[in-house]
Amino acid sequence: MFETLFTRPTILARYREGPLLKARKLFLKQCERSGYSRSMLQKIAWVLLSIAHRIDIDHGTVTTRDIELAIDTRMRFKRSSEREQNSQGSRQLFIHIAKAWVRSLGCFEAPREVERPFTAQIAAFAQHLYEERGLSPVTVSTRCERMAWFFDSLPPNKNSLHMISIADLDAFIEAKGNTGWTRSSLSSLASSLRSFFRYAESQGWCNPGIATAIESPLLYTREGLPKGPNWEDVQRLMAFKTIMVFFQWPICLFRNKEVLIEH
């Protein structure tokens, strides 16, 4: 498995000689079958190796706090720049992958919290994704986590899926967009919402037509490219052009004078 992800002998040896080799390879194969890209599989492999060195799954359960400490004590986080240390998105992704792996090993101890809204429906949805759809633990965990975010955003009086409308879903997606989520992230979020409500409709939990009404933001092939120079760059370019024209006038006049003398 690691031979398809890494080519340098020293790096390859590090992954082969790390602890919990069999468990790490099995989880990576599950992710590979789910369609993860090579770069994402490399990141998952790195996270698993980091966690494997710092947790003990043979003598008890592993908590979220254990995982957070294992990741935060990594040298990469210690030596990274302040900007990287403040990048909560990357940290949460690493924690998310690690939790999915430990959960797949059957040794994750979930925090004891007050039951969140629609916990039973999310659990049934997760089982459906695992057993019937055959999705990877990371994908299932991601979709369920997004559903928990959505249900947490609802007012307390909406205690039934039949009370949820497309307006609630649109407002949730719009709110995430206003907090800086990219179009691709919003599209993935909408896909998770559609997946849940499609399953909810099949179970008769919600009003029909909710899933098909969820719209994703448009994605463009060249969306990441700038549409044009900003106004400050345009002003600098115009000023530079004006200066060049100013200095070229004497040269033009001198050359014109020479032409007149020759004739």
PyMOL commands that set and color helices and strands:
alter all, ss='L'
color gray80, all
select helices_A, chain A and resi 2-4+9-17+21-33+38-52+64-72+75-79+82-85+88-104+119-132+137-153+161-163+166-178+183-202+210-213+231-262
alter helices_A, ss='H'
color red, helices_A
select strands_A, chain A and resi 62-63+108-109
alter strands_A, ss='S'
color yellow, strands_A
deselect
rebuild
show_as cartoon
